[in-house]
Amino acid sequence: MGSSDSGAAMADGSPLSDSGSGEDRNMRRYMWGGIIAALISWLIVPVVGLVAVYCGWVVYQHKDRLQGGLIAGVGGVGVLTWVVYLLTM
């Protein structure tokens, strides 16, 4: 009986639940994934910049507007630069 009560208490968002660290871990994954995707979009494959834009948008909405905006901006500019380059060839 005691174990089911503690499980119900943790599921409803009590301080014993570990949901905060999981969300922080996901945001770090989105942040680093976006940074890596933005770099790859500038150096190797420009289409990967769309992944950076998505990751930046998630970080922008859930954690930090400045970091998310920078990640999305760098990825987006990488894609747009290559699109303009290819259109002017």
C-alpha positions in Angstrom: 0.0 0.0 0.0 2.8 2.4 0.8 4.6 1.9 -2.5 1.5 2.6 -4.6 0.9 5.8 -2.6 4.4 7.1 -3.2 4.1 6.3 -6.9 0.9 8.3 -7.2 2.5 11.2 -5.3 5.5 11.2 -7.7 3.3 11.1 -10.8 1.3 14.2 -9.8 4.4 16.5 -9.8 5.5 16.4 -6.2 9.1 17.4 -5.3 10.0 13.7 -5.3 9.5 13.4 -9.1 12.5 13.7 -11.4 10.8 15.5 -14.3 12.8 18.7 -14.0 16.2 17.1 -14.8 14.8 15.2 -17.7 13.5 18.4 -19.3 16.8 20.1 -18.7 18.6 17.2 -20.3 16.3 17.4 -23.4 16.9 21.1 -23.7 20.7 20.5 -23.6 20.3 17.9 -26.3 18.3 20.3 -28.5 20.8 23.1 -27.8 23.9 21.0 -28.7 22.1 19.3 -31.6 21.2 22.7 -33.0 24.7 24.1 -32.6 26.2 21.0 -34.3 23.6 21.2 -37.1 24.2 24.9 -37.6 28.0 24.3 -38.0 27.4 21.4 -40.4 25.0 23.6 -42.4 27.7 26.2 -42.9 30.5 23.7 -43.6 29.2 20.6 -45.3 25.4 20.1 -46.0 23.3 23.3 -46.0 20.0 21.5 -45.6 21.0 20.4 -42.1 20.4 24.1 -41.2 16.7 23.3 -41.1 17.4 20.9 -38.2 19.2 23.8 -36.5 16.2 26.1 -37.0 13.9 23.5 -35.4 16.2 22.9 -32.5 16.7 26.6 -32.0 12.9 27.1 -32.0 12.4 24.5 -29.3 15.2 26.1 -27.2 13.7 29.5 -27.8 10.2 28.5 -26.6 11.2 26.4 -23.6 14.5 27.6 -22.2 16.4 30.6 -23.4 15.3 33.1 -26.1 18.8 34.4 -26.9 20.4 31.0 -27.3 17.5 29.6 -29.3 17.3 32.7 -31.5 21.1 32.4 -32.2 20.9 28.7 -33.1 17.9 29.2 -35.3 19.4 32.3 -36.9 22.7 30.7 -37.7 21.1 27.6 -39.2 18.6 29.7 -41.2 21.2 32.0 -42.6 23.3 29.0 -43.5 20.4 27.6 -45.5 19.5 30.9 -47.1 23.1 31.6 -48.1 23.4 28.4 -50.0 19.9 28.9 -51.6 21.0 32.3 -52.8 24.3 30.9 -54.0 22.6 28.1 -56.0 20.1 30.5 -57.5 22.9 32.8 -58.8 24.8 30.1 -60.5 
